[in-house]
Amino acid sequence: MSGLKIKNSAYCPYCGIKFTKVNKRQITCGKNECIKENIKRLQALRYNKLKSEGLCVSCGKIKTENHIFCLECYKANIERGKQRKEELTNKGLCNRCGAREPIKDKTRCAECAEKVNDSRLKCGRKWRTIICSECTQEKLHHAKGLCRSCYDKFKKKSSLRSNKPPE
């Protein structure tokens, strides 16, 4: 009897415990930690597959140029971020980490403020967006964060102001 091999037994790749499979697709022992690790692994596989195929990593539609999201998911992601920051600020927490109280009259704690400043200094550039800040069109044509039509309107208004006679 000691030489018998039990069918459907396997070792969990995360904790190393031997377990009996319930079905052919089961690969973990069933502990919550192992299930979570397997979910992370599957999500990473899906993300990398969609990214390599040039699709939105969130919904699988065609992504926008030079980004990993389609326009709809990009806008939804921005909105989620704004809501999260607002909720954390209302709770009196740092709107970046959500763990500590912010500096007086600021929205970030000292540690996060320092990290952000360091990253901006290392980067040496301003953060870009892919949508117009006025009309939310897909592509930008100018460094001011505006599409071509909104930039032309802005330029027209500024030229009208500069051509005004002094009062």
C-alpha positions in Angstrom: 0.0 0.0 0.0 2.8 2.4 0.6 3.8 2.4 -3.0 0.4 3.5 -4.3 0.2 6.9 -5.9 -3.0 8.8 -5.1 -4.7 10.1 -8.2 -5.5 13.8 -8.4 -3.0 14.8 -5.8 -0.7 17.8 -6.3 1.5 20.4 -4.5 0.3 23.9 -4.1 2.7 26.2 -6.0 2.4 28.9 -3.4 2.7 27.2 0.0 4.0 23.7 -1.0 1.3 21.7 0.8 0.2 18.5 -0.9 -3.5 18.4 -1.6 -6.1 16.4 -3.4 -7.6 18.0 -6.5 -11.3 18.5 -6.7 -11.2 19.0 -10.4 -8.6 19.2 -13.2 -8.4 23.0 -13.2 -7.6 23.3 -9.5 -4.0 24.4 -9.0 -4.0 25.7 -5.3 -4.6 24.0 -2.0 -7.6 26.3 -1.3 -6.2 28.6 1.4 -7.2 32.2 1.0 -3.6 33.4 0.7 -2.9 30.8 -2.1 -6.1 31.7 -3.9 -5.2 35.4 -3.8 -1.7 34.7 -5.2 -3.3 32.7 -8.0 -5.7 35.5 -8.8 -2.8 38.0 -8.9 -0.9 35.7 -11.3 -3.9 35.3 -13.6 -4.5 39.1 -13.6 -0.9 39.7 -14.5 -1.1 37.2 -17.3 -4.3 38.9 -18.7 -2.7 42.3 -18.4 0.5 41.4 -20.2 -1.5 39.5 -22.9 -3.8 42.5 -23.6 -0.9 45.0 -23.4 1.2 43.0 -25.9 -1.7 42.7 -28.3 -2.2 46.5 -28.3 -5.6 46.4 -26.5 -6.9 48.3 -23.4 -5.7 46.4 -20.3 -9.0 47.2 -18.6 -11.7 46.2 -21.1 -9.9 44.7 -24.1 -11.0 47.3 -26.6 -8.5 49.1 -28.9 -6.3 51.4 -26.8 -5.3 55.0 -27.5 -2.0 55.7 -29.0 1.0 55.6 -26.6 -1.2 54.5 -23.6 -2.5 51.2 -22.1 -6.2 52.3 -21.8 -9.0 53.0 -24.3 -10.4 56.6 -24.1 -13.5 55.4 -22.0 -11.4 53.5 -19.5 -8.9 56.4 -19.3 -11.6 58.9 -18.5 -13.2 56.4 -15.9 -9.8 55.9 -14.3 -9.3 59.6 -14.0 -12.7 60.0 -12.5 -12.1 57.2 -10.0 -8.9 58.9 -9.0 -10.6 62.2 -8.4 -13.3 60.5 -6.3 -10.7 58.7 -4.2 -8.7 61.9 -3.6 -11.9 63.7 -2.6 -13.0 60.9 -0.2 -9.6 60.8 1.4 -9.4 64.6 1.7 -12.9 64.6 3.3 -11.8 62.0 5.8 -8.8 64.1 6.8 -6.2 61.8 5.3 -3.4 62.2 2.8 -5.0 62.0 -0.7 -2.0 60.0 -2.0 -1.4 57.2 0.5 -4.6 57.5 2.6 -2.7 56.4 5.7 -1.5 59.6 7.4 -2.8 63.0 8.2 -1.8 65.7 5.7 0.4 68.7 6.5 -1.7 71.7 7.8 -3.6 73.4 4.9 -2.3 70.8 2.4 -3.7 67.6 1.0 -0.7 65.4 1.3 1.4 64.1 4.3 5.0 65.1 4.6 6.3 61.7 3.3 4.1 61.8 0.1 4.8 65.4 -0.6 8.6 64.7 -0.5 8.2 61.6 -2.7 6.2 63.6 -5.3 8.7 66.5 -5.3 11.6 64.1 -5.7 10.0 62.3 -8.6 9.2 65.6 -10.3 12.8 66.7 -9.9 14.1 63.4 -11.2 11.7 63.4 -14.1 12.3 67.0 -15.2 9.0 67.2 -17.1 5.4 68.0 -16.5 2.8 65.3 -16.5 0.9 64.9 -19.8 -2.7 64.1 -20.4 -4.2 62.7 -23.6 -7.5 64.5 -23.5 -8.2 68.2 -23.9 -8.8 69.9 -20.5 -11.7 71.9 -22.1 -13.7 69.7 -24.4 -12.3 66.2 -23.5 -11.3 65.3 -27.1 -9.0 62.4 -27.6 -5.7 64.0 -28.8 -3.8 67.0 -27.7 -2.1 69.3 -30.1 -0.5 71.8 -27.7 1.5 71.8 -24.5 -1.2 73.8 -22.7 -3.4 70.7 -22.4 -5.8 71.8 -25.2 -6.8 70.3 -28.5 -6.2 72.3 -31.7 -9.7 73.9 -31.8 -9.7 74.9 -28.1 -6.2 76.2 -28.4 -7.2 78.3 -31.5 -10.1 79.7 -29.4 -7.8 80.5 -26.5 -5.3 82.2 -28.9 -8.1 84.2 -30.5 -9.3 85.4 -27.1 -5.8 86.3 -26.0 -5.1 88.2 -29.2 -8.4 90.1 -28.8 -7.4 91.1 -25.2 -3.9 92.2 -26.4 -5.3 94.3 -29.2 -7.7 96.2 -26.9 -6.8 99.9 -26.6 -5.7 101.0 -23.2 -8.3 102.6 -21.0 
